[in-house]
Amino acid sequence: MNEANTAADSTQPPAPQGGKWTEIEHLPEWDETFYDVYTAKKFGKWVMLKTLKQEFKGKPEYESMLEREFEVRYNLAHPRIVMINDLEEVPGLGRCIITDDVYGDSLRKLIDTGKVTPEIVQKVSRQLPEALDYVQTNHIIHHPIRPETVIFTENIGNLKLIDVGFDQKNQLEPTDVADDIRSYGEVLSAALDACPGENFPHLRAVADRCLSPFPYRNVQQLQMAVAERSTIRLYLAIIAFLTAVVMILTVILCLRP
């Protein structure tokens, strides 16, 4: 993720290596507005660390923000989002949110390097709404979804959403839902634009409606629209199969003495 360009660059002191924490490495391309992001091994297991940038450390409002994000996200568990494991002091870095390791490439990197495939487009269209549906069901407030916050794991290519949320409401506002629908349309459009050799008229229509003055009312309606094309194809395949079976049986009956 590369949201750090919107904030002043921070210079974290070198983290000590050895003991519980080893192989701590800063990942500047993953930095967020208020956070620096690291990869590290905790007792030999790869994790990711998220800590306040140097200029925000020690300021009560930002320390409270870090704690609140941990509280909001700690109990979230879904295969399409990066899950939080702990909040603890890491030598040389200070307090860090500890998350599962996500080794892979962001959609932004795939776009910039020309590596968006039809499979990636299909996963964006189907798996990203799964993450949004879960986040909305839990009334989580989050930053806009962007290609930088959509990650595809290295070996399997599963979609994971990072920067999932920083606060929670008793009930989402209609504008919160509308913002997610629009963000989805922007991300899907970016993926489609990066895969010009393929023709996805149905998904293009879905993305265009998300960005129109009359978007889908909710994520469930969006998911139904995305799945509609596949459902029609399934029905047509079933009809074709049954038609072929009837024709074969008709021929067999006609040939019988």
LUMTI-741232 format. One record per residue (C-alpha): x, y, z; residue in one letter; residue number from 1. Coordinates in steps of 0.25 Angstrom, whole numbers, always signed. Layout:
<atom c1="X" c2="Y" c3="Z" resn="A" resi="NUM"/>
...
END
This chain:
<atom c1="+0" c2="+0" c3="+0" resn="M" resi="1"/>
<atom c1="+5" c2="+14" c3="-3" resn="N" resi="2"/>
<atom c1="-3" c2="+24" c3="+4" resn="E" resi="3"/>
<atom c1="+9" c2="+30" c3="+11" resn="A" resi="4"/>
<atom c1="+11" c2="+39" c3="+0" resn="N" resi="5"/>
<atom c1="+0" c2="+48" c3="+6" resn="T" resi="6"/>
<atom c1="+7" c2="+50" c3="+19" resn="A" resi="7"/>
<atom c1="+21" c2="+54" c3="+22" resn="A" resi="8"/>
<atom c1="+32" c2="+43" c3="+22" resn="D" resi="9"/>
<atom c1="+35" c2="+37" c3="+35" resn="S" resi="10"/>
<atom c1="+49" c2="+31" c3="+39" resn="T" resi="11"/>
<atom c1="+47" c2="+20" c3="+49" resn="Q" resi="12"/>
<atom c1="+60" c2="+16" c3="+57" resn="P" resi="13"/>
<atom c1="+66" c2="+3" c3="+53" resn="P" resi="14"/>
<atom c1="+59" c2="-8" c3="+61" resn="A" resi="15"/>
<atom c1="+68" c2="-17" c3="+69" resn="P" resi="16"/>
<atom c1="+69" c2="-32" c3="+63" resn="Q" resi="17"/>
<atom c1="+69" c2="-44" c3="+71" resn="G" resi="18"/>
<atom c1="+61" c2="-52" c3="+82" resn="G" resi="19"/>
<atom c1="+46" c2="-51" c3="+81" resn="K" resi="20"/>
<atom c1="+46" c2="-42" c3="+69" resn="W" resi="21"/>
<atom c1="+55" c2="-45" c3="+57" resn="T" resi="22"/>
<atom c1="+57" c2="-40" c3="+42" resn="E" resi="23"/>
<atom c1="+49" c2="-27" c3="+44" resn="I" resi="24"/>
<atom c1="+48" c2="-20" c3="+31" resn="E" resi="25"/>
<atom c1="+41" c2="-7" c3="+27" resn="H" resi="26"/>
<atom c1="+32" c2="-8" c3="+15" resn="L" resi="27"/>
<atom c1="+30" c2="+7" c3="+11" resn="P" resi="28"/>
<atom c1="+21" c2="+3" c3="-1" resn="E" resi="29"/>
<atom c1="+11" c2="-2" c3="+9" resn="W" resi="30"/>
<atom c1="+11" c2="+10" c3="+18" resn="D" resi="31"/>
<atom c1="-2" c2="+17" c3="+22" resn="E" resi="32"/>
<atom c1="-5" c2="+32" c3="+25" resn="T" resi="33"/>
<atom c1="-2" c2="+30" c3="+40" resn="F" resi="34"/>
<atom c1="+5" c2="+17" c3="+40" resn="Y" resi="35"/>
<atom c1="+18" c2="+10" c3="+36" resn="D" resi="36"/>
<atom c1="+17" c2="-4" c3="+32" resn="V" resi="37"/>
<atom c1="+28" c2="-15" c3="+35" resn="Y" resi="38"/>
<atom c1="+29" c2="-30" c3="+32" resn="T" resi="39"/>
<atom c1="+36" c2="-38" c3="+43" resn="A" resi="40"/>
<atom c1="+37" c2="-52" c3="+50" resn="K" resi="41"/>
<atom c1="+31" c2="-54" c3="+64" resn="K" resi="42"/>
<atom c1="+37" c2="-66" c3="+70" resn="F" resi="43"/>
<atom c1="+41" c2="-71" c3="+56" resn="G" resi="44"/>
<atom c1="+27" c2="-68" c3="+50" resn="K" resi="45"/>
<atom c1="+25" c2="-57" c3="+39" resn="W" resi="46"/>
<atom c1="+15" c2="-46" c3="+43" resn="V" resi="47"/>
<atom c1="+13" c2="-31" c3="+39" resn="M" resi="48"/>
<atom c1="+14" c2="-20" c3="+49" resn="L" resi="49"/>
<atom c1="+7" c2="-6" c3="+48" resn="K" resi="50"/>
<atom c1="+12" c2="+5" c3="+56" resn="T" resi="51"/>
<atom c1="+10" c2="+20" c3="+57" resn="L" resi="52"/>
<atom c1="+19" c2="+29" c3="+49" resn="K" resi="53"/>
<atom c1="+30" c2="+35" c3="+57" resn="Q" resi="54"/>
<atom c1="+23" c2="+49" c3="+56" resn="E" resi="55"/>
<atom c1="+10" c2="+43" c3="+62" resn="F" resi="56"/>
<atom c1="+16" c2="+35" c3="+74" resn="K" resi="57"/>
<atom c1="+14" c2="+40" c3="+88" resn="G" resi="58"/>
<atom c1="+2" c2="+48" c3="+84" resn="K" resi="59"/>
<atom c1="-11" c2="+44" c3="+91" resn="P" resi="60"/>
<atom c1="-20" c2="+45" c3="+80" resn="E" resi="61"/>
<atom c1="-12" c2="+37" c3="+71" resn="Y" resi="62"/>
<atom c1="-9" c2="+26" c3="+81" resn="E" resi="63"/>
<atom c1="-24" c2="+25" c3="+84" resn="S" resi="64"/>
<atom c1="-26" c2="+23" c3="+69" resn="M" resi="65"/>
<atom c1="-16" c2="+12" c3="+69" resn="L" resi="66"/>
<atom c1="-23" c2="+5" c3="+81" resn="E" resi="67"/>
<atom c1="-37" c2="+8" c3="+75" resn="R" resi="68"/>
<atom c1="-33" c2="+1" c3="+62" resn="E" resi="69"/>
<atom c1="-28" c2="-11" c3="+69" resn="F" resi="70"/>
<atom c1="-41" c2="-12" c3="+78" resn="E" resi="71"/>
<atom c1="-50" c2="-11" c3="+65" resn="V" resi="72"/>
<atom c1="-42" c2="-21" c3="+57" resn="R" resi="73"/>
<atom c1="-38" c2="-31" c3="+67" resn="Y" resi="74"/>
<atom c1="-51" c2="-40" c3="+67" resn="N" resi="75"/>
<atom c1="-52" c2="-39" c3="+51" resn="L" resi="76"/>
<atom c1="-50" c2="-52" c3="+44" resn="A" resi="77"/>
<atom c1="-53" c2="-54" c3="+30" resn="H" resi="78"/>
<atom c1="-44" c2="-61" c3="+18" resn="P" resi="79"/>
<atom c1="-45" c2="-48" c3="+10" resn="R" resi="80"/>
<atom c1="-39" c2="-38" c3="+21" resn="I" resi="81"/>
<atom c1="-25" c2="-38" c3="+28" resn="V" resi="82"/>
<atom c1="-27" c2="-42" c3="+42" resn="M" resi="83"/>
<atom c1="-21" c2="-35" c3="+55" resn="I" resi="84"/>
<atom c1="-14" c2="-44" c3="+65" resn="N" resi="85"/>
<atom c1="-9" c2="-35" c3="+76" resn="D" resi="86"/>
<atom c1="-5" c2="-21" c3="+81" resn="L" resi="87"/>
<atom c1="+9" c2="-20" c3="+87" resn="E" resi="88"/>
<atom c1="+22" c2="-13" c3="+89" resn="E" resi="89"/>
<atom c1="+32" c2="-17" c3="+79" resn="V" resi="90"/>
<atom c1="+47" c2="-12" c3="+83" resn="P" resi="91"/>
<atom c1="+51" c2="-1" c3="+74" resn="G" resi="92"/>
<atom c1="+37" c2="+2" c3="+68" resn="L" resi="93"/>
<atom c1="+28" c2="+4" c3="+80" resn="G" resi="94"/>
<atom c1="+14" c2="-1" c3="+81" resn="R" resi="95"/>
<atom c1="+10" c2="-9" c3="+68" resn="C" resi="96"/>
<atom c1="-3" c2="-15" c3="+63" resn="I" resi="97"/>
<atom c1="+1" c2="-30" c3="+59" resn="I" resi="98"/>
<atom c1="-6" c2="-36" c3="+47" resn="T" resi="99"/>
<atom c1="-5" c2="-48" c3="+39" resn="D" resi="100"/>
<atom c1="+6" c2="-48" c3="+29" resn="D" resi="101"/>
<atom c1="+1" c2="-45" c3="+15" resn="V" resi="102"/>
<atom c1="+11" c2="-48" c3="+5" resn="Y" resi="103"/>
<atom c1="+7" c2="-44" c3="-9" resn="G" resi="104"/>
<atom c1="+5" c2="-33" c3="-19" resn="D" resi="105"/>
<atom c1="-6" c2="-21" c3="-18" resn="S" resi="106"/>
<atom c1="-15" c2="-19" c3="-29" resn="L" resi="107"/>
<atom c1="-8" c2="-6" c3="-31" resn="R" resi="108"/>
<atom c1="+5" c2="-13" c3="-34" resn="K" resi="109"/>
<atom c1="-1" c2="-23" c3="-43" resn="L" resi="110"/>
<atom c1="-8" c2="-11" c3="-51" resn="I" resi="111"/>
<atom c1="+5" c2="-4" c3="-52" resn="D" resi="112"/>
<atom c1="+13" c2="-16" c3="-56" resn="T" resi="113"/>
<atom c1="+3" c2="-20" c3="-66" resn="G" resi="114"/>
<atom c1="+0" c2="-33" c3="-59" resn="K" resi="115"/>
<atom c1="-15" c2="-33" c3="-58" resn="V" resi="116"/>
<atom c1="-21" c2="-45" c3="-63" resn="T" resi="117"/>
<atom c1="-35" c2="-49" c3="-66" resn="P" resi="118"/>
<atom c1="-35" c2="-58" c3="-53" resn="E" resi="119"/>
<atom c1="-31" c2="-45" c3="-45" resn="I" resi="120"/>
<atom c1="-42" c2="-38" c3="-51" resn="V" resi="121"/>
<atom c1="-52" c2="-49" c3="-47" resn="Q" resi="122"/>
<atom c1="-47" c2="-49" c3="-33" resn="K" resi="123"/>
<atom c1="-48" c2="-34" c3="-31" resn="V" resi="124"/>
<atom c1="-62" c2="-35" c3="-37" resn="S" resi="125"/>
<atom c1="-67" c2="-46" c3="-27" resn="R" resi="126"/>
<atom c1="-57" c2="-47" c3="-15" resn="Q" resi="127"/>
<atom c1="-57" c2="-32" c3="-12" resn="L" resi="128"/>
<atom c1="-72" c2="-31" c3="-10" resn="P" resi="129"/>
<atom c1="-70" c2="-43" c3="+0" resn="E" resi="130"/>
<atom c1="-61" c2="-34" c3="+8" resn="A" resi="131"/>
<atom c1="-69" c2="-22" c3="+7" resn="L" resi="132"/>
<atom c1="-82" c2="-30" c3="+12" resn="D" resi="133"/>
<atom c1="-75" c2="-35" c3="+24" resn="Y" resi="134"/>
<atom c1="-69" c2="-21" c3="+28" resn="V" resi="135"/>
<atom c1="-83" c2="-15" c3="+26" resn="Q" resi="136"/>
<atom c1="-90" c2="-26" c3="+34" resn="T" resi="137"/>
<atom c1="-81" c2="-22" c3="+46" resn="N" resi="138"/>
<atom c1="-83" c2="-7" c3="+44" resn="H" resi="139"/>
<atom c1="-68" c2="-4" c3="+42" resn="I" resi="140"/>
<atom c1="-64" c2="+10" c3="+37" resn="I" resi="141"/>
<atom c1="-52" c2="+9" c3="+28" resn="H" resi="142"/>
<atom c1="-44" c2="+17" c3="+18" resn="H" resi="143"/>
<atom c1="-48" c2="+16" c3="+3" resn="P" resi="144"/>
<atom c1="-45" c2="+3" c3="-4" resn="I" resi="145"/>
<atom c1="-33" c2="+5" c3="-14" resn="R" resi="146"/>
<atom c1="-25" c2="-3" c3="-23" resn="P" resi="147"/>
<atom c1="-14" c2="-1" c3="-12" resn="E" resi="148"/>
<atom c1="-22" c2="-8" c3="-1" resn="T" resi="149"/>
<atom c1="-26" c2="-20" c3="-9" resn="V" resi="150"/>
<atom c1="-16" c2="-31" c3="-8" resn="I" resi="151"/>
<atom c1="-14" c2="-44" c3="-16" resn="F" resi="152"/>
<atom c1="-6" c2="-55" c3="-8" resn="T" resi="153"/>
<atom c1="+6" c2="-60" c3="-15" resn="E" resi="154"/>
<atom c1="+4" c2="-75" c3="-16" resn="N" resi="155"/>
<atom c1="-11" c2="-76" c3="-17" resn="I" resi="156"/>
<atom c1="-15" c2="-63" c3="-22" resn="G" resi="157"/>
<atom c1="-26" c2="-61" c3="-12" resn="N" resi="158"/>
<atom c1="-32" c2="-47" c3="-10" resn="L" resi="159"/>
<atom c1="-29" c2="-40" c3="+3" resn="K" resi="160"/>
<atom c1="-34" c2="-26" c3="+8" resn="L" resi="161"/>
<atom c1="-24" c2="-19" c3="+17" resn="I" resi="162"/>
<atom c1="-27" c2="-5" c3="+24" resn="D" resi="163"/>
<atom c1="-40" c2="-11" c3="+28" resn="V" resi="164"/>
<atom c1="-45" c2="-1" c3="+38" resn="G" resi="165"/>
<atom c1="-42" c2="+9" c3="+49" resn="F" resi="166"/>
<atom c1="-56" c2="+10" c3="+56" resn="D" resi="167"/>
<atom c1="-69" c2="+4" c3="+58" resn="Q" resi="168"/>
<atom c1="-84" c2="+9" c3="+58" resn="K" resi="169"/>
<atom c1="-97" c2="+4" c3="+64" resn="N" resi="170"/>
<atom c1="-102" c2="+6" c3="+50" resn="Q" resi="171"/>
<atom c1="-96" c2="+10" c3="+36" resn="L" resi="172"/>
<atom c1="-101" c2="+22" c3="+29" resn="E" resi="173"/>
<atom c1="-107" c2="+21" c3="+15" resn="P" resi="174"/>
<atom c1="-95" c2="+29" c3="+11" resn="T" resi="175"/>
<atom c1="-85" c2="+19" c3="+17" resn="D" resi="176"/>
<atom c1="-91" c2="+8" c3="+8" resn="V" resi="177"/>
<atom c1="-92" c2="+17" c3="-4" resn="A" resi="178"/>
<atom c1="-77" c2="+20" c3="-3" resn="D" resi="179"/>
<atom c1="-73" c2="+5" c3="-2" resn="D" resi="180"/>
<atom c1="-81" c2="+3" c3="-15" resn="I" resi="181"/>
<atom c1="-74" c2="+14" c3="-22" resn="R" resi="182"/>
<atom c1="-61" c2="+10" c3="-17" resn="S" resi="183"/>
<atom c1="-64" c2="-4" c3="-23" resn="Y" resi="184"/>
<atom c1="-67" c2="+2" c3="-36" resn="G" resi="185"/>
<atom c1="-54" c2="+10" c3="-37" resn="E" resi="186"/>
<atom c1="-46" c2="-2" c3="-33" resn="V" resi="187"/>
<atom c1="-53" c2="-12" c3="-43" resn="L" resi="188"/>
<atom c1="-52" c2="-1" c3="-54" resn="S" resi="189"/>
<atom c1="-37" c2="+0" c3="-51" resn="A" resi="190"/>
<atom c1="-35" c2="-15" c3="-52" resn="A" resi="191"/>
<atom c1="-44" c2="-16" c3="-65" resn="L" resi="192"/>
<atom c1="-35" c2="-4" c3="-71" resn="D" resi="193"/>
<atom c1="-23" c2="-12" c3="-68" resn="A" resi="194"/>
<atom c1="-28" c2="-24" c3="-76" resn="C" resi="195"/>
<atom c1="-31" c2="-18" c3="-89" resn="P" resi="196"/>
<atom c1="-29" c2="-31" c3="-97" resn="G" resi="197"/>
<atom c1="-41" c2="-37" c3="-91" resn="E" resi="198"/>
<atom c1="-56" c2="-34" c3="-92" resn="N" resi="199"/>
<atom c1="-64" c2="-33" c3="-80" resn="F" resi="200"/>
<atom c1="-77" c2="-25" c3="-84" resn="P" resi="201"/>
<atom c1="-85" c2="-30" c3="-72" resn="H" resi="202"/>
<atom c1="-75" c2="-26" c3="-62" resn="L" resi="203"/>
<atom c1="-72" c2="-13" c3="-69" resn="R" resi="204"/>
<atom c1="-87" c2="-10" c3="-68" resn="A" resi="205"/>
<atom c1="-87" c2="-13" c3="-53" resn="V" resi="206"/>
<atom c1="-75" c2="-4" c3="-51" resn="A" resi="207"/>
<atom c1="-82" c2="+7" c3="-59" resn="D" resi="208"/>
<atom c1="-95" c2="+6" c3="-50" resn="R" resi="209"/>
<atom c1="-87" c2="+7" c3="-37" resn="C" resi="210"/>
<atom c1="-81" c2="+20" c3="-42" resn="L" resi="211"/>
<atom c1="-94" c2="+25" c3="-48" resn="S" resi="212"/>
<atom c1="-104" c2="+35" c3="-40" resn="P" resi="213"/>
<atom c1="-113" c2="+22" c3="-38" resn="F" resi="214"/>
<atom c1="-104" c2="+11" c3="-33" resn="P" resi="215"/>
<atom c1="-107" c2="-2" c3="-26" resn="Y" resi="216"/>
<atom c1="-115" c2="+0" c3="-13" resn="R" resi="217"/>
<atom c1="-106" c2="-9" c3="-5" resn="N" resi="218"/>
<atom c1="-95" c2="-20" c3="-6" resn="V" resi="219"/>
<atom c1="-105" c2="-31" c3="-7" resn="Q" resi="220"/>
<atom c1="-111" c2="-25" c3="-19" resn="Q" resi="221"/>
<atom c1="-97" c2="-23" c3="-25" resn="L" resi="222"/>
<atom c1="-94" c2="-37" c3="-23" resn="Q" resi="223"/>
<atom c1="-107" c2="-42" c3="-30" resn="M" resi="224"/>
<atom c1="-103" c2="-33" c3="-42" resn="A" resi="225"/>
<atom c1="-89" c2="-39" c3="-43" resn="V" resi="226"/>
<atom c1="-94" c2="-53" c3="-42" resn="A" resi="227"/>
<atom c1="-106" c2="-51" c3="-52" resn="E" resi="228"/>
<atom c1="-97" c2="-53" c3="-64" resn="R" resi="229"/>
<atom c1="-92" c2="-66" c3="-59" resn="S" resi="230"/>
<atom c1="-106" c2="-71" c3="-55" resn="T" resi="231"/>
<atom c1="-111" c2="-68" c3="-69" resn="I" resi="232"/>
<atom c1="-100" c2="-76" c3="-75" resn="R" resi="233"/>
<atom c1="-103" c2="-88" c3="-65" resn="L" resi="234"/>
<atom c1="-118" c2="-88" c3="-69" resn="Y" resi="235"/>
<atom c1="-114" c2="-88" c3="-84" resn="L" resi="236"/>
<atom c1="-104" c2="-99" c3="-82" resn="A" resi="237"/>
<atom c1="-115" c2="-107" c3="-74" resn="I" resi="238"/>
<atom c1="-125" c2="-104" c3="-85" resn="I" resi="239"/>
<atom c1="-116" c2="-108" c3="-96" resn="A" resi="240"/>
<atom c1="-112" c2="-121" c3="-89" resn="F" resi="241"/>
<atom c1="-127" c2="-125" c3="-87" resn="L" resi="242"/>
<atom c1="-130" c2="-122" c3="-101" resn="T" resi="243"/>
<atom c1="-119" c2="-131" c3="-106" resn="A" resi="244"/>
<atom c1="-124" c2="-142" c3="-97" resn="V" resi="245"/>
<atom c1="-138" c2="-141" c3="-102" resn="V" resi="246"/>
<atom c1="-133" c2="-141" c3="-117" resn="M" resi="247"/>
<atom c1="-124" c2="-154" c3="-114" resn="I" resi="248"/>
<atom c1="-136" c2="-161" c3="-107" resn="L" resi="249"/>
<atom c1="-145" c2="-157" c3="-119" resn="T" resi="250"/>
<atom c1="-135" c2="-163" c3="-129" resn="V" resi="251"/>
<atom c1="-134" c2="-176" c3="-121" resn="I" resi="252"/>
<atom c1="-149" c2="-177" c3="-120" resn="L" resi="253"/>
<atom c1="-150" c2="-175" c3="-135" resn="C" resi="254"/>
<atom c1="-140" c2="-186" c3="-138" resn="L" resi="255"/>
<atom c1="-146" c2="-196" c3="-129" resn="R" resi="256"/>
<atom c1="-154" c2="-207" c3="-137" resn="P" resi="257"/>
END
